[in-house]
């Protein structure tokens, strides 16, 4: 058997670098040495302040108490994402976490709702989701189960200050033996025959060697691209937004337990409420909107006083042609970029770390292992891409060329099949490996105005009266439970109020 990996070198800190270091130290610490190189002079993008529920798995792996984490990162609760103006001007819907209703027989919930809607029922599908109802009322309490109703409880994610998360994970990593080296990488030494990375030269003259190198250096891809010339697949033809402006503003009440995404003339604006401030940003396409115009739109739509000047970010949506090349694995922005419309940035780092542990190599760096890692990574990235493209493509707006062009563009073939199948039959195509499950696709399809022409015939195995009683009972139970929950701000103040000085 080949020699085991002895040393892992991570280039770049920030959320991606310190997430990687903390998990590897926790899971593999006794087996490997971990060194992380970062420079205080190099800033991080740091706009990934919203997450999806899988972030809770990370906390469990690391043994982190949720309330301590939220208190030390100015965190708040996220129950979903509110989308405004995405279908038509004036539209609003929420992609809520958790489930819609509960299954009945062999079917999930929504075919029964589709049947009732066809018969004239005017209830919203979100009336049957506790996360959605609680979000509308700014309510939250932890609730894993929902008594004996068969309904899922509340399924939360978090908003947090990304720079504080990096600081929090750094403390945890260093306590578990990770060595942090301050410095800038100025040269990468490659093996003359294999092309593998042998060592890194720092600006201060220090050389850092290792067996496995993890590139968390951000957009520049210091190792994966600049040194190894891996190549990049550009997705601008589907997702043309290429710039963002980010700015914090003062908090306002109520403290809403959801992210907000408001479609603008040539892109969209995010709003992420934390305990001490609100994070805002405007993602846009420079082909349709100038930087000055984008700045005006951003500042005009803040609901609090800005706390800094808007910070510009430039990007090209797409991915590296290989996420793992030779003895280098790219994570975070070094691996590619998908705009944070569905808050997937941090999760893609997390899933990349999980995949690396699953396929952790020895010094032989087996090609079949690397190929499988890349296959799974590419599939995940492309499936998330298609979910984001859906939001843009399924619009009925006529107020700007940007939105008309998004509606008329051709989209990836798997997405075309998903849309047509749902439109015709109400069914969702999905694979067990997809990040976004049936319930997510259903909410966005319906929210963007795609309503099926049919509903599943098995939903007619119960009578119309039974269906009415089934739906009415669910609505009543969910409304009653949501009304009894605590106010979001009150819950945070009581259980995880921000630590002074963070």
N, C-alpha and C positions, 0 to 999 in steps of 0.2 A: 504494500500500500504506500502511496506517495506521502511525503511529509505534510504535516498539518500546517495550516496558516498560523504564523506566530504573531505577526504584527499587522494591524489595520491602521492606515493613515487616512484621516478625513480632512479634506481641504475645504475650508469655509465653515463659519459658525451659523449664526442666525437660527431660525426655527428648524430648518432642514438638518443642519449640521449637528445641533445639540439633541434633536430628536433621535437621530441615528446613533450618536454616541451613547445616549442614555439607555436606549434599548439594547444595543450590543453589549454594553457593560453589564446590564442586568441579566441578560440571557446567556452571554458567552464570556463574561468577564474573567472567570478563572482560566479559560482556555487560550485567550489572546490578550495581547497588549494593544491599547488604543491610544493614538496620538491625534489630536485635533489641532490644525493650524489655522489661525485666523488673525486678521489685523484690525486693530481698533480704528485704523485710518480708512478702512473700506466699509462703507455703509451697506445695509441690507435693504431689499425692497420693502419688506415689512408691511404688506397690505393684507396679508392673510389672517384677518382677525375674526373670521366666521368659519364655523366647522359644520360637519354633519355628525350624526350620532355615533359613528364608529370611533370617534375620538375618545369615547368612554372606555373602549377596549384598551387603548394605549395607557390610560390612567391605571387600569386594573393590572396590566402587565408590569407597570413600574411601581405598583404599590402606593400610588398617590391618593390621598384623601380628596374627594371632589371639592369639599368646602374650603380646604386649605388652598387648593389650586386656584379656585375662583377668587379667594380673598387676596392672593398674592399676584394675580394677573389682572386685577380690576374687572374680573369677569362677570358676565351676566348669562342668562338662560336664552337659548334659541329653540323655538318650537317649530320653525319653518321659515320660508321665504315668501314675503308678500310681493307680488308682481303687479305693477301699475302700468297701464297704457300699452301692454305688450300685444294684446289682440287688436283692440281698437282704442282710440283715445277715450278715456273715461272708464275703461275696463279695470277690474281689480280682482285678483284671485290669490290664493295662498297654496304653495306647495308645502303641505304640512308633513312633518315626520309622523311615524306611527301608522296605524291602519285606518282604512275606511270601513266603518261598521264591523261586521263579523261574518265569517263564512256561514253558509247554510247548505247542508247536503254536500254535493261535490263542487259547488260553485263558490267563488269569492262573492263579496257583497254587491259590487257595483252592477252586475247584471239585473239584480232585483230592483235596484234604483232606476236603471234604464227602462225596465218594464213599466214601473210606476210613472215615470216621466212621460212615456209614450201614451199613457192613459190619462194624462192631465195633472199629475202630481207636480206641485210647484216648489217642493223643497229643494234645497241645494245639496249637492253631494257632500259638501263640507259640514253640513249639519250632523253628519254621522261620524265625525272625527273629533275626538276629545282634544287633540293638539290644536286643531283649527279653531274650535270654539273657545278654548282657553286663551289662545293667542289674541282673538278678537276682543276679549275682555281684560287683557293684560294680567292674566292669572297664571300662577304656577305653584305646584307642590310636587315633590317626588312621589311617584305612584307606579310601582312595577306592575301590579295587577289591578283588576277592576272588579273585585269581589267574585261572585259566581255568574257574572253576566256573559262570559265568553269574550268580552271586549279587552283589548290591550289597554294598559295604562298610559301614562304620559311618557313620551319618548323624547328626551331633550338632547340638544347639542349645546355648544357654548359660543359666546362671543368673548374675545379677550384681547389684550394688548400683546401683539406678537413679540415685541422687544422684551417685555416682562416674562413671557413664556420662555424665550431663549435664555434669559438670565436664570430663571427657575430651574430649567433642565440642565444648565451648566453646573449649578451648585450640586445637583443630584449626581451628575456624571462624574464630577471631580471627586465627590465623596465615594464613588464606586471605582476609583482608580484611573479614570481617564486623565491623560496628561495634555494640558493645553499649552501650545507653543505660539507665542506672539510673533508675527512676522508676515511678510509678503513673499509669495512664491515668484521667483524671477526666472527660473529655468527648470526644465523637466528633462531628466536624463533617461533615455530609452535604451534598451538592450539592442545592440547592433543587428542581431539576427531575428529574434522573436518580436521585436518592437514593443515588448512589455516595459512598463514603467519600472525603473530601478530605484531612482531617488529624486528628491526635490531639492533645489537650491534656494535658500532664502536670501532676502536682501541683506541680512546681517552677516552673511557668509556661512551660516550653518547649513549642513546637508542632512536631510531626513530621508532615511530609507524605509522600506516596508515591503510586505508581500501583496497585500490587497489595498488598492487606493479607491477612496470614495469621493467623488466630485460633487461637492455642495457649494460650488463657487458662484452660483447664480447664472444669469443670462450668458455670461462670457464663456462658460464651459471650459475653464482653464485647462483641465486635463482631458476631458472627453472629446473636446473639439480642437482647442488650440494646439494640444500636444499630439493627440491621436487622430485628428482629422476624420472624425466619424461620419460627418455629414448630417444634414438637417432636412426634414420633409416639411415644406411650407404649406400651411392650410389657409392662407389669406383669401383664397377664392371662395371659401365657405364662411370664414370668420374674419371679415376685413378690418375690424377694430384693431388698431395698432398703437394706440397711445392711451394714457390715463393720467389724470391729475388727482392727487390725493391730498386731503386736508382734514384735520380734526376741527371740531367746533364744540362749543359749550353744550352740556347736557340740557335737555328739556324734559318736562314730565308730560305724560306718564313714561316710565321706562319700559318700552315695549319689548316683549320676549320674542322678537323675530327680526330677521334681516329684511330690509326693504330694497327692492330693485325697481326703479322707475325708468321706463323707456323714454329717451329724449329724441331729439331730431335726428341724430346720427350716432346713436349708441345708447348708453344707459348710465344711471347714477345709483351708486350704492349708499345705504345708510345702515351703520352698525352701532347700536347703542351699548356703551360700556358704563360702568358705575361712575367714572369720573369725566367722561367726555363721549362724544359721538364721532365715529369714524365715517368719513364721506369720501367718495371718489367718483369721477366721471370717466367712463371708458368710451372711447369714440374712434371714428375712422378719420384720419387726416385727409382722405380723398374727398370727404363730404363736409368737413368742418375744420376751420382753422384753430390753432392753439388758443388764440385770443378769444374767439367765439366760445370755445369749450370752457375756458376759465369763467367767462361771464355766466354761462349756464350753470356751472357748478356752484358759484358763490350766490347766485340768485335763488337757488333752491335749498340752501341750508336753513335749518330751523333753529339755529343758535349762532352766536357770535363766533367767527373763525378764530382759531387759536394759533395759526401759523399761515404762512404763504403756501398756496398749492404747490405740491412737489410733482414735477413731471416724471413719467415713466414711459419708456418706449419698448416695444416688444414686437415679435413676429410670432403669431400663433402657429403651433406645429410641434414636432417632436424630433429628437435625434433618430437617425436611422437604426442605431443600436443603442440600447440603454446600458448594456454591458459590452465593453470592447476590451479584449485582452484581459489585463488584470485590473481594469477600472470599471466601476459602476457609478452611473450618474443618478443623482436623486434631486428632487426639487426642481428649481428653475434651470439647472444645468441639464436636465433630461428633456425639457420641453416646456411649452407654456400653453395653458388653456385659461382663458379669461375667467375670473372668479364668480361667474354668474350663479353657479350652483354650489359655491363654497367647497370646491373639490381640491384645491391646491394642497392643503395640509394633509388631506386624506391620501392623496397620491404619493406623498412622501411616506406616510405610514404604511400603505400597502406595499410600496417598494422595499421598505425595511423588512416587512414580513416575508416577502418573496425572497429577499437576499438570505434571510435565515433559513428558509426552506431549502434553498439551493446552495447553501454555503459551501464554497469549494475547498479543495486542498491545493497545494502548490502546483499540481499538474494542470489546473484550470480546464477540466474536461469540456470539450467543445459542445457535446450534447446537452450538458447542464446549462451552459451559457445560452445556447439556442433556445432552450425551453423558457428560461428566464425572459429572454427578449420576446418570444412569442406571446407569453402571458402579459407582459408589460405593454406591448403594442396593442393587443386586443383590448385591454382595459382603457388605454388612452383613447383609442378610436371609438369605443362605446360611449365614453363620457363626451367626446367630441360630438357624436351624433345627437346626444341628448341636448347639448347646448345649441346645436344648429336648429333643432326643432323649435326652440323658442323664437328664433329669428324668422324661420321660414313660414311658420304657421301664423301669419299676421294678416289683418285686413286693413291696415293703415294706408291712407292715400295722401297723407299730408307732407311727405318728403320723399325725394328720390331714394334715399338710403333704404327705407322700409319697402318701397315698391320693388327695388332691386333684390332685396332679400327674399321676398315672396316669389319672385319670378326666376330665381337662380335654380339650377339643378343641384340636388343634394346627394350625399352618398347613397348608394343603392340599398344598403340595409335599412336606412332610415325611410326611404321611399316605400319599401315593403311594409314597415311597421305602420306608417301613416295610412296606407291604403287598406291594410287588413283591419285596423281599428275603425276607419271610416265606414267600411262596408259591413263588418260583422261585430264590432265591439270587442274583439279579442286583441290581446297584446302578445307579440312575439318577444320572448326573452330567454336568455341562457342563464343557467345557474351561476355562471361566473360574472354576470353583469353587476355592476355597482348599483345601478338604479333598477329597482324591481317594478313589478306590475303596478303597484299602487302609485309610484312616482310618475310613471308614464301616463296613467289614467288622469291624474290631476292636471298635468301640463297639457295633455291633449284637450281635455274639457275646458280648462282655463283659457286656452288659446282659440276656443271656438270650434274644435273638431268633435262633432257629435255623431255617433254611429247611426247607420240606417237601420240596424237590427239590434236585437238583444238575444242572449243565448236562450234557445228553446227550453232548456232544463229549468229555467226560472219559472216556467208555467206549470211545473209539477205541483205547486201550491195554488190555491184559489186567489182571486184578486183581493178578496176580503182578508185572507190570511197574510197576503203580501202587505196590504195596508197596515194591518195590525203589527206585523214584524217591523216595518219601518217606523211606525209611530212610537212603538215601545223603545226602539233604539234612540230616537231623537229625544224622548223624554228623559231617559236615563242619563244620556250624555249632557243634556242641558242642566239637569239637576246637579250632576257631579261637578261640572265646570263652575257653577254658581257658588259652590261651597269652597272653592280653592282660595288660597291666599293671593293678595296682590303681589305682583312680581317684585316690586321695589321692597315691600315689607318683608318678603321672604329673604331677599338678599341681605337686608339690614340685620335680620335676626340670625341668619345662619352663616353668612360668608361675606360680611362687610369688608370692603377693601382695607388692607393693612396700610397704615400710615407710612408714607415714604415710598410707596411703590408707584 
